[in-house]
């Protein structure tokens, strides 16, 4: 498995997550001034979308790391045999 590709993908995903988190923090700081919850639907949907993207990217990173570790273990076993 090409470690260079794994690192590049991880960097790309982390960069996207940082950008999404920055947007999320800005949205969470939005002053609502006692606006009824029903009128905040668009804001809440956008926050949920950002949370979803962050979650998906976290899962991608974990899966990629897991696959990389499995491959390393398999390679070690082959070298020991």
N, C-alpha and C positions, 0 to 999 in steps of 0.2 A: 504494500500500500504506500502510496506516495505521501510522505509526511508534509511535503511542501504544499500540496493541494489541500490537505486537512487544515494546516495553519492558515492558508489563505481564506478558506471558507469560514473558519472560526473568526478571523479578523473582520471579514465582511459582515457576518452575523452580529458580532459584538458592536460594530459601528452602527448598524441599523438599530440595534437595541438601544444604544445610547441616544440616538436621535429621537427614537420613539419615547424614551423615558423623559427626555428634555421637553418634548411636546406635552406629554402627560402631566408633568409638573406644572407647566404653564396653565393647562386647562384646570387642574385641581386648585390653582390659586385664583381662578375666576371668581370675581365678587358677584354673588347672586342676589344680595340685598332683599332677602325674604321673598324672592320670586317663588310662586307655587311650583311644586315638583313637576306638575304636568307641563309647565312651560319650559322646563329644563331638559326635556326629552332629547333634543338634538345634542346637547352638551354631554349628556350621559351616554348616548349611543357612541359618540366620538371617543369618550374615555374608555368605554368597553371595547371598542375596536382596537385602540392602542394597547390595552391590556392583553387582548387576544393575540396581537402580533408579537408582543414581547414574549408571551407564553410559548407560542409556536417556535420562535427563534431559540428560546431556552431548550425546548425539547429537541430541536435539530442539533444543537451543540452537544447535548448529552448523548444523543444517538450516535453522532459522529465520533465522539470520544470513545464510546463503548465499542463501536466497530473497529476503531484503530487499536484499542487495547486487545481485543480478541485476535486481531490479525497479528499483533506482536507476539502474543502467547503461542499462536499456531506456528509462527516462524521460529520461535525458540524451541518448540517441541521438535520441529523438523531438523533443526541444527543439532539437537541433542541425540537424535536417532542415528 
